[in-house]
Amino acid sequence: MDKNNESNSLVRFEILRRLAISGAQGSNLSETVKSALADTASLLGLSAVRIVLWGETGAVALNVCHAADDQSLVVLDELEEDLFEGLRKKRKLRSAFLSFGGEKPLSAFTVPLVRGDELMGAAFGVKPDQTGIIREDYFLEALAASVTLAVIADYAPASGASEMSQDQIDKVRLEAVMETAVTVNHEINNPLTAALGNIQLLLMKSDELTPAVRRKLEIVEKSAMQIRDVTQKLLRLTEARSVSYAGDEKMTDLGDSEENDNPKKSD
């Protein structure tokens, strides 16, 4: 199992987890998003990344960025002004992953913040080389969905949540959770399958193993299969309900589980 892939998968999960918890707890949205962008830039090697949220009148309601230096931020904002912004207005652009040649090659992306069919904002960033940023499309889309979920939780009460029905809120929440679930499956199942395969190959050589080693491998196999089952439960969710645990923190209710210990459910 590739330790770097395992570590990167955990970092991705932690970024999405913090955004979800921030939305549930009503933490400072700007600071949470800023921290998430800094971690994302470090993880993916981005030189600059920005998230912009537009209000109902089109005015900017949230504008958070992270950049390695001023020049990288200039390049990012030039791409937004010269390319992405115009294509959104003229061609209804939602997402794009591009690479550029020239003296200083770079790659760039933009993904939308969407509530239902409404475009609420966008995340966009640049990477100072041409090494396929498109391979990160699942994670970047889930990042935007998680920010959207946190935005809805943060702004809906103050801006008149009554304009959205509970069914609409639940639908948007489920869509964001499902995008995160797809990312978790994509990022975790590949290294997990490799780990399980190797453990099971070792267990097939039981004659060469001591009883103590075999027991330990069986424990690891059982734990890996539990992780696999959890990722599958995420994909089968039909509603995004929360359960309280560890004090005021919340997590998504995955249904019947021995580990739940009858936690208190909340909408």
Secondary structure as GFF3:
##gff-version 3
##sequence-region A 1 267
A	DSSP	alpha_helix	3	25	.	.	.	ID=ss1
A	DSSP	alpha_helix	29	44	.	.	.	ID=ss2
A	DSSP	beta_strand	48	54	.	.	.	ID=ss3
A	DSSP	beta_strand	60	67	.	.	.	ID=ss4
A	DSSP	alpha_helix	70	79	.	.	.	ID=ss5
A	DSSP	pi_helix	80	84	.	.	.	ID=ss6
A	DSSP	alpha_helix	85	91	.	.	.	ID=ss7
A	DSSP	beta_strand	96	100	.	.	.	ID=ss8
A	DSSP	beta_strand	106	115	.	.	.	ID=ss9
A	DSSP	beta_strand	118	127	.	.	.	ID=ss10
A	DSSP	three_ten_helix	133	136	.	.	.	ID=ss11
A	DSSP	alpha_helix	137	155	.	.	.	ID=ss12
A	DSSP	three_ten_helix	161	163	.	.	.	ID=ss13
A	DSSP	alpha_helix	166	204	.	.	.	ID=ss14
A	DSSP	three_ten_helix	206	208	.	.	.	ID=ss15
A	DSSP	alpha_helix	211	235	.	.	.	ID=ss16
A	DSSP	beta_strand	242	244	.	.	.	ID=ss17
A	DSSP	beta_strand	250	252	.	.	.	ID=ss18
A	DSSP	beta_strand	265	266	.	.	.	ID=ss19
###
